[in-house]
Amino acid sequence: MLQLMKVKYFLFDTNGMSDIQSLEGTARPFEPTPAARSWASTMRPVEAEVYPLFVERWSPRAFDSEPVAPETLRTLFEAARWAPSSANEQPWLFVYADTPESRAQILPAILPMNRTWAERAPVLVFLFARKKFAQPGPFQGHPNPTALFDAGAAWMSLAAQAHLVGLSTHAMGGIDRNEAFRLLGVSPEDYDALIAIAIGHRAAPSTLPEPLASREVPSARRPLAEIVVRGPIGPRK
């Protein structure tokens, strides 16, 4: 029988977990207060009941420089590892830097508009997607048309896990892709460079320069009516 354990207000399948305590010992406990839930419902009203995770997760720019424990960081990549992908190809590649020296080495691959705040994050990650199918089978060696989509699913899994352990993430499309390939040693013939990701504990908005400090609030979303249509829409003329 499926064993469920309630952790804060989320449900997890813990069947097969060997040591949940190791995670609890390295991650900051995360439990939204009634005030936080009220904030989420006010700032980001929902049109249907969803787990608070989806509404409370957002992308801040203000990061504290406190290091992220390796054991905690590993849980983020483990969550990404279990993302779904076409033909189970798993085309994603995460390359990360979590020391001052390694972050300084890859920081030039982030455009200046993002570098001004991302440089404070204790972990920087670059996400790549393999262009062709590599798994043995009939598609091996052929272009993978869903590689970018699949890598996006892995990123979202990482972001969700980060939120659950009390960390924040911010994905950046503003990167120098040529520099990313050069500095990180990834082949542009084999991979697409997608995004950079800043990971860490959230800091006060006052740590940011203006106008970023004034913009340090969760963004809104378009209404469901603009993004969901019951089909068929009709024949295209």
C-alpha positions as a Markdown table, in Angstrom:
| # | Residue | x | y | z |
|---|---|---|---|---|
| 1 | Met | 0.0 | 0.0 | 0.0 |
| 2 | Leu | 1.2 | 3.5 | -0.8 |
| 3 | Gln | 2.6 | 5.2 | 2.3 |
| 4 | Leu | 2.0 | 8.9 | 2.6 |
| 5 | Met | 3.6 | 11.2 | 5.0 |
| 6 | Lys | 2.4 | 14.7 | 5.6 |
| 7 | Val | 5.3 | 17.1 | 5.6 |
| 8 | Lys | 4.1 | 20.6 | 6.4 |
| 9 | Tyr | 1.0 | 20.8 | 4.2 |
| 10 | Phe | 2.2 | 18.8 | 1.2 |
| 11 | Leu | 1.8 | 15.0 | 0.7 |
| 12 | Phe | 4.8 | 13.0 | -0.4 |
| 13 | Asp | 5.1 | 9.4 | -1.5 |
| 14 | Thr | 7.9 | 8.2 | 0.9 |
| 15 | Asn | 7.8 | 4.6 | -0.1 |
| 16 | Gly | 11.5 | 3.6 | -0.5 |
| 17 | Met | 12.9 | 6.6 | 1.2 |
| 18 | Ser | 15.8 | 5.6 | 3.4 |
| 19 | Asp | 16.5 | 8.8 | 5.4 |
| 20 | Ile | 14.1 | 11.7 | 5.4 |
| 21 | Gln | 15.9 | 13.1 | 8.5 |
| 22 | Ser | 19.0 | 13.8 | 6.4 |
| 23 | Leu | 17.1 | 16.3 | 4.4 |
| 24 | Glu | 15.4 | 17.8 | 7.4 |
| 25 | Gly | 18.8 | 18.3 | 9.0 |
| 26 | Thr | 20.3 | 20.3 | 6.1 |
| 27 | Ala | 17.4 | 22.3 | 4.7 |
| 28 | Arg | 15.7 | 25.2 | 6.3 |
| 29 | Pro | 12.2 | 24.3 | 7.5 |
| 30 | Phe | 9.6 | 25.8 | 5.3 |
| 31 | Glu | 6.1 | 26.3 | 6.5 |
| 32 | Pro | 4.0 | 29.2 | 5.2 |
| 33 | Thr | 2.3 | 31.1 | 8.0 |
| 34 | Pro | -1.3 | 32.2 | 7.8 |
| 35 | Ala | 0.0 | 35.7 | 6.9 |
| 36 | Ala | 2.0 | 34.2 | 4.0 |
| 37 | Arg | -1.0 | 32.3 | 2.7 |
| 38 | Ser | -3.1 | 35.5 | 2.9 |
| 39 | Trp | -0.3 | 37.3 | 1.0 |
| 40 | Ala | -0.4 | 34.7 | -1.7 |
| 41 | Ser | -4.2 | 34.8 | -2.1 |
| 42 | Thr | -4.1 | 38.6 | -2.2 |
| 43 | Met | -1.1 | 39.1 | -4.5 |
| 44 | Arg | -1.8 | 36.1 | -6.7 |
| 45 | Pro | -5.5 | 35.2 | -6.6 |
| 46 | Val | -6.4 | 31.8 | -8.0 |
| 47 | Glu | -9.3 | 30.7 | -10.2 |
| 48 | Ala | -9.3 | 27.1 | -9.0 |
| 49 | Glu | -8.0 | 25.3 | -5.9 |
| 50 | Val | -4.3 | 24.3 | -6.3 |
| 51 | Tyr | -1.6 | 23.3 | -3.9 |
| 52 | Pro | -0.1 | 26.5 | -2.4 |
| 53 | Leu | 3.3 | 25.5 | -3.9 |
| 54 | Phe | 2.2 | 26.7 | -7.4 |
| 55 | Val | 1.1 | 30.1 | -6.1 |
| 56 | Glu | 3.8 | 30.8 | -3.5 |
| 57 | Arg | 6.7 | 29.9 | -5.7 |
| 58 | Trp | 8.1 | 32.9 | -7.5 |
| 59 | Ser | 11.4 | 34.2 | -8.9 |
| 60 | Pro | 13.0 | 36.8 | -6.6 |
| 61 | Arg | 16.3 | 38.6 | -7.5 |
| 62 | Ala | 17.4 | 39.3 | -3.9 |
| 63 | Phe | 19.6 | 36.5 | -2.7 |
| 64 | Asp | 21.5 | 35.9 | 0.5 |
| 65 | Ser | 25.1 | 34.8 | 0.1 |
| 66 | Glu | 24.6 | 32.0 | 2.6 |
| 67 | Pro | 25.9 | 28.7 | 1.1 |
| 68 | Val | 23.5 | 25.9 | 0.2 |
| 69 | Ala | 24.4 | 22.6 | 1.8 |
| 70 | Pro | 25.5 | 20.1 | -0.8 |
| 71 | Glu | 23.0 | 17.5 | 0.5 |
| 72 | Thr | 20.2 | 20.0 | 0.0 |
| 73 | Leu | 21.4 | 21.0 | -3.5 |
| 74 | Arg | 21.5 | 17.4 | -4.4 |
| 75 | Thr | 17.7 | 17.0 | -3.7 |
| 76 | Leu | 17.0 | 19.7 | -6.3 |
| 77 | Phe | 18.8 | 17.8 | -9.0 |
| 78 | Glu | 17.2 | 14.6 | -7.9 |
| 79 | Ala | 13.8 | 16.1 | -8.4 |
| 80 | Ala | 14.8 | 17.3 | -11.9 |
| 81 | Arg | 16.1 | 13.8 | -12.7 |
| 82 | Trp | 12.5 | 12.4 | -12.3 |
| 83 | Ala | 10.9 | 14.8 | -14.7 |
| 84 | Pro | 9.1 | 13.3 | -17.7 |
| 85 | Ser | 10.5 | 13.3 | -21.2 |
| 86 | Ser | 9.8 | 12.0 | -24.6 |
| 87 | Ala | 10.9 | 8.4 | -25.0 |
| 88 | Asn | 12.4 | 8.8 | -21.5 |
| 89 | Glu | 15.3 | 10.5 | -23.3 |
| 90 | Gln | 16.1 | 12.9 | -20.4 |
| 91 | Pro | 18.0 | 15.3 | -22.6 |
| 92 | Trp | 18.8 | 17.9 | -19.9 |
| 93 | Leu | 22.2 | 18.7 | -18.6 |
| 94 | Phe | 22.7 | 20.9 | -15.5 |
| 95 | Val | 26.2 | 22.4 | -14.9 |
| 96 | Tyr | 26.5 | 24.2 | -11.6 |
| 97 | Ala | 28.9 | 26.3 | -9.6 |
| 98 | Asp | 28.7 | 26.6 | -5.8 |
| 99 | Thr | 32.0 | 28.1 | -4.8 |
| 100 | Pro | 33.1 | 31.8 | -5.1 |
| 101 | Glu | 35.9 | 30.7 | -7.5 |
| 102 | Ser | 33.7 | 28.6 | -9.8 |
| 103 | Arg | 30.9 | 31.2 | -9.8 |
| 104 | Ala | 33.3 | 33.9 | -10.8 |
| 105 | Gln | 34.5 | 31.7 | -13.7 |
| 106 | Ile | 31.1 | 31.3 | -15.2 |
| 107 | Leu | 29.5 | 34.6 | -14.3 |
| 108 | Pro | 30.6 | 36.3 | -17.6 |
| 109 | Ala | 28.1 | 34.0 | -19.4 |
| 110 | Ile | 25.3 | 35.8 | -17.7 |
| 111 | Leu | 24.4 | 39.2 | -19.3 |
| 112 | Pro | 25.1 | 42.3 | -17.3 |
| 113 | Met | 21.4 | 43.1 | -16.6 |
| 114 | Asn | 21.2 | 39.8 | -14.7 |
| 115 | Arg | 24.7 | 39.7 | -13.4 |
| 116 | Thr | 24.2 | 42.7 | -11.1 |
| 117 | Trp | 21.9 | 40.6 | -8.8 |
| 118 | Ala | 22.7 | 37.0 | -9.8 |
| 119 | Glu | 26.3 | 37.3 | -8.6 |
| 120 | Arg | 25.1 | 37.3 | -4.9 |
| 121 | Ala | 23.4 | 33.9 | -5.3 |
| 122 | Pro | 25.5 | 31.1 | -3.7 |
| 123 | Val | 24.6 | 28.6 | -6.6 |
| 124 | Leu | 24.5 | 29.3 | -10.3 |
| 125 | Val | 23.3 | 26.7 | -12.7 |
| 126 | Phe | 23.3 | 26.5 | -16.5 |
| 127 | Leu | 20.7 | 24.2 | -18.2 |
| 128 | Phe | 21.5 | 22.6 | -21.6 |
| 129 | Ala | 19.4 | 20.3 | -23.7 |
| 130 | Arg | 20.8 | 17.6 | -25.9 |
| 131 | Lys | 19.7 | 18.1 | -29.6 |
| 132 | Lys | 19.6 | 14.5 | -30.7 |
| 133 | Phe | 18.3 | 11.3 | -29.3 |
| 134 | Ala | 21.1 | 9.4 | -27.6 |
| 135 | Gln | 19.3 | 6.4 | -26.1 |
| 136 | Pro | 19.6 | 3.1 | -28.1 |
| 137 | Gly | 16.6 | 2.6 | -30.3 |
| 138 | Pro | 15.0 | 3.6 | -33.5 |
| 139 | Phe | 15.4 | 7.4 | -32.9 |
| 140 | Gln | 19.0 | 7.3 | -31.9 |
| 141 | Gly | 21.0 | 10.0 | -33.7 |
| 142 | His | 17.9 | 11.8 | -34.9 |
| 143 | Pro | 16.9 | 15.3 | -33.9 |
| 144 | Asn | 14.8 | 15.4 | -30.7 |
| 145 | Pro | 11.9 | 17.9 | -31.4 |
| 146 | Thr | 10.8 | 17.9 | -27.7 |
| 147 | Ala | 14.2 | 18.3 | -26.1 |
| 148 | Leu | 13.6 | 22.0 | -25.0 |
| 149 | Phe | 10.2 | 21.1 | -23.7 |
| 150 | Asp | 11.5 | 18.2 | -21.7 |
| 151 | Ala | 14.3 | 20.3 | -20.2 |
| 152 | Gly | 11.7 | 22.9 | -19.2 |
| 153 | Ala | 9.9 | 20.2 | -17.3 |
| 154 | Ala | 13.1 | 19.3 | -15.5 |
| 155 | Trp | 13.7 | 23.0 | -14.6 |
| 156 | Met | 10.2 | 23.2 | -13.1 |
| 157 | Ser | 10.8 | 20.1 | -11.0 |
| 158 | Leu | 14.0 | 21.6 | -9.7 |
| 159 | Ala | 12.2 | 24.9 | -8.9 |
| 160 | Ala | 9.4 | 23.2 | -7.0 |
| 161 | Gln | 11.8 | 21.1 | -4.9 |
| 162 | Ala | 13.8 | 24.2 | -4.1 |
| 163 | His | 10.6 | 25.9 | -2.8 |
| 164 | Leu | 9.7 | 22.9 | -0.7 |
| 165 | Val | 13.1 | 23.0 | 1.1 |
| 166 | Gly | 13.0 | 26.8 | 1.7 |
| 167 | Leu | 15.1 | 27.9 | -1.2 |
| 168 | Ser | 14.3 | 30.4 | -4.0 |
| 169 | Thr | 15.2 | 30.1 | -7.7 |
| 170 | His | 15.3 | 32.5 | -10.6 |
| 171 | Ala | 15.7 | 31.3 | -14.2 |
| 172 | Met | 17.4 | 33.7 | -16.6 |
| 173 | Gly | 17.1 | 33.7 | -20.4 |
| 174 | Gly | 19.5 | 36.6 | -20.5 |
| 175 | Ile | 22.7 | 34.7 | -21.0 |
| 176 | Asp | 25.6 | 34.8 | -23.5 |
| 177 | Arg | 25.2 | 31.3 | -25.0 |
| 178 | Asn | 28.5 | 31.3 | -26.8 |
| 179 | Glu | 30.3 | 32.2 | -23.6 |
| 180 | Ala | 28.3 | 29.5 | -21.7 |
| 181 | Phe | 29.5 | 26.9 | -24.2 |
| 182 | Arg | 33.1 | 28.1 | -23.9 |
| 183 | Leu | 33.3 | 28.6 | -20.2 |
| 184 | Leu | 31.5 | 25.4 | -19.2 |
| 185 | Gly | 33.0 | 23.2 | -21.8 |
| 186 | Val | 29.8 | 22.0 | -23.3 |
| 187 | Ser | 29.6 | 21.2 | -27.1 |
| 188 | Pro | 27.3 | 23.6 | -29.1 |
| 189 | Glu | 27.1 | 20.9 | -31.7 |
| 190 | Asp | 25.5 | 18.5 | -29.3 |
| 191 | Tyr | 23.5 | 20.8 | -27.0 |
| 192 | Asp | 21.4 | 23.9 | -26.9 |
| 193 | Ala | 22.1 | 26.4 | -24.1 |
| 194 | Leu | 18.8 | 27.4 | -22.5 |
| 195 | Ile | 18.9 | 29.3 | -19.3 |
| 196 | Ala | 20.9 | 30.1 | -16.2 |
| 197 | Ile | 19.4 | 29.6 | -12.7 |
| 198 | Ala | 20.2 | 31.4 | -9.5 |
| 199 | Ile | 19.6 | 29.4 | -6.3 |
| 200 | Gly | 19.8 | 30.4 | -2.7 |
| 201 | His | 17.9 | 31.8 | 0.3 |
| 202 | Arg | 15.9 | 34.9 | -0.3 |
| 203 | Ala | 17.2 | 38.3 | 1.0 |
| 204 | Ala | 15.5 | 41.6 | 1.7 |
| 205 | Pro | 14.5 | 43.7 | -1.4 |
| 206 | Ser | 16.6 | 46.5 | 0.1 |
| 207 | Thr | 19.8 | 44.6 | -0.9 |
| 208 | Leu | 19.0 | 45.2 | -4.6 |
| 209 | Pro | 19.7 | 48.5 | -6.5 |
| 210 | Glu | 16.9 | 50.5 | -7.9 |
| 211 | Pro | 14.8 | 49.9 | -9.9 |
| 212 | Leu | 15.1 | 46.2 | -9.1 |
| 213 | Ala | 14.2 | 46.7 | -5.4 |
| 214 | Ser | 10.9 | 48.3 | -6.3 |
| 215 | Arg | 10.1 | 45.4 | -8.7 |
| 216 | Glu | 10.9 | 42.7 | -6.1 |
| 217 | Val | 7.3 | 41.4 | -5.9 |
| 218 | Pro | 5.7 | 38.2 | -7.3 |
| 219 | Ser | 4.4 | 38.6 | -10.8 |
| 220 | Ala | 0.7 | 38.1 | -11.8 |
| 221 | Arg | -0.6 | 35.7 | -14.3 |
| 222 | Arg | -3.0 | 35.9 | -17.3 |
| 223 | Pro | -6.5 | 34.7 | -16.6 |
| 224 | Leu | -7.5 | 31.1 | -17.5 |
| 225 | Ala | -9.9 | 32.4 | -20.2 |
| 226 | Glu | -6.9 | 33.7 | -22.1 |
| 227 | Ile | -4.8 | 30.5 | -22.1 |
| 228 | Val | -7.4 | 27.7 | -22.1 |
| 229 | Val | -9.9 | 26.9 | -24.8 |
| 230 | Arg | -12.3 | 23.9 | -25.0 |
| 231 | Gly | -11.7 | 22.5 | -28.4 |
| 232 | Pro | -12.1 | 22.2 | -31.2 |
| 233 | Ile | -11.4 | 25.9 | -32.0 |
| 234 | Gly | -12.6 | 25.4 | -35.6 |
| 235 | Pro | -11.0 | 24.8 | -39.0 |
| 236 | Arg | -8.3 | 27.1 | -40.0 |
| 237 | Lys | -9.1 | 29.2 | -43.1 |
